[in-house]
Amino acid sequence: MSQNNFKKDGFILKKNLFSEEEINKLKKFINSSSKKEDDARETKTSSGKLSITLWNHPSDDLFGKFSTNERIVKPMEEYLDDEIYHYHSKIIWKKPGDGGFDWHQDYGYWYHNACLYPDMASCFIMLDRATKENGCLKVLKGSHKVGRIGHGISDTPEQTADMERIIELEKRHKCIYITAEPGDTLFFHANLLHSSEANKSNDSRRTLIACFNTKSNNPYKESGHASYSPLQVSTYDSIMEYK
Ligand SMILES: O=C(O)CCC(=O)C(=O)O
């Protein structure tokens, strides 16, 4: 059933995939022992500045226990119908006043990384509550079916898809605001059109995004993100067991 929804809509929101306790543990880890925020790079979109930290291989720490967790890997392999591997992970820090992302498909730029097929997807793990006010993700339901549409040639998530087509697609595909609680996790297809608005609230809206490629879609040459290597899947309990 859920595989059908992923195929039909291009996304699935799984409520409480991670518990409050697990998310609080990750937030504590971020505040006390992780260097991830120091590694953030700043970028600009049409609605403002943003900071992003990105890494290609699953980190050998608490982040890795999330991004390679069986709760993510099993359904993702079912949706993409292949063995998957970790393509990269990123944190969007989205601080108060930060901008949003313009409409794009992730395969819009992953295409430039020598991946021949759009057999790729992301998992958007909410670390904070996501609301309209703080710039939650918006998706055009079912828009992954259009295939890849034109984007710029730079390999960044900030570039905008062809606006003439977005305007037409907005008339045909329902725009869904993914409002969610910490621990809720959105699985979405690499061709699903998505964007977000600026954070107009007083709190950060952080997300950990784990991105996956399929083994059979291994980049045909060295490219910006990871090539295939077998995924070391973390167990369900590995987050709470992590010391
Ligand atoms: O965090 C957001 O607001 C959107 C992130 C996004 O669209 C992306 O990383 O591709």
The ligand as an ORCA input file, in Angstrom:
! r2SCAN-3c Opt
* xyz 0 1
  O      14.863     22.629      4.281
  C      14.178     23.166      3.416
  O      13.475     24.139      3.691
  C      14.183     22.637      1.998
  C      15.363     21.767      1.694
  C      15.432     21.317      0.287
  O      14.589     21.607     -0.513
  C      16.541     20.489     -0.161
  O      17.476     20.280      0.629
  O      16.507     20.012     -1.317
*
